[in-house]
Amino acid sequence: MVRIPKHAINWLVARLHVSTSDDAVKADIRKRCTAAQWTEAKIVEAEKYAVKSHRRNQALYQSVMMSGRNI
């Protein structure tokens, strides 16, 4: 069983702005995976992982931006 390169996906997603849409994240990953001739199943797996990674980045950004506020 070949696993997706999570470290590489995290690296790519970390370079996207936090406001990037899920569809844009998926499209970028799909483009790269298609060029590398991955199977459709692996591309879908990579897309799902990329969106999860993007969500973590958005949560981190949100927590940093809210940490300095007096609530």
C-alpha positions, 0 to 999 in steps of 0.5 A: 500500500502506497501512502500519500506524502503528508509532509509534502502536502502540509508544506504545500498547504502551508504556503496557501493563504488561510482564506483560500477556498477548499475548492482551490486547495483541492484543485492545486493538489489535484493538478500536482497529483495528476501530473505525477500520474497518481490513481484517482483514489490517491488523488481523492485521499490527498485532496481530503488530507489537504483540506484537513491540513488547511483547516488546521492552518485556519484554526491556528490563524484564528487562535493567533488573531484572537489571542491578543483581544480583550474579550 
